[in-house]
Amino acid sequence: MIVTLVALALIFSQLSLLALGGGNTILPEMQRQVVDVHHWMPASDFSALFALAQAAPGPNMMVVTLVGWHVAGWAGVLVTSIAKFGPSSLVTALELHAWERFKDRPWRSIAQKGLVPVTAGLVAASAMLIARASNTSWLAWSITVVCAALAFSTRIHPLWLLAAGSVIGLVGLSLF
């Protein structure tokens, strides 16, 4: 149990420092570590925990706490939560002063513009990872593609897309 908790602490503290642009950017590496490297759960369980975390009110990184619970119970909850949120919070607090101090420097604007495509790529990789783990049929893939296209090309609220995809999926699954 101690070895598992140390592994969780190492994994999630590293992920904490890599979460540029938000927590969802680290989902592919989190899934790789939890599913492929340590074999703590299958990809379908990881995907289900992610879906549960997204459906619940609160921070979108509740998946960290759920993974900790799944792997090591209450001790896992404590370790993963502190490891994921502690290091990045400390770095953010330390860097906030410097970021404000150099707000008029040209390199700051360049750095911000450079991080946009990196963040977009990481979010896209996270979306693909969850889609691969969740979509098990052509119908599910079709719903995913159509909802993604509508989300990018229209101003339809994501909850309406989620509701429509759910209804289509339920009706479609009962027909096939």
Secondary structure, 3 states (H helix, E strand, C coil): CHHHHHHHHHHHHHHHHHCCCCHHHHHHHHHHHHHHHCCCCCHHHHHHHHHHHHHCCCCCCHHHHHHHHHHHHHHHHHHHHHHHHHHHHHHHHHHHHHHHHCCCCHHHHHHHHHHHHHHHHHHHHHHHHHHHHHCCCHHHHHHHHHHHHHHHHCCCCHHHHHHHHHHHHHHHHHHC
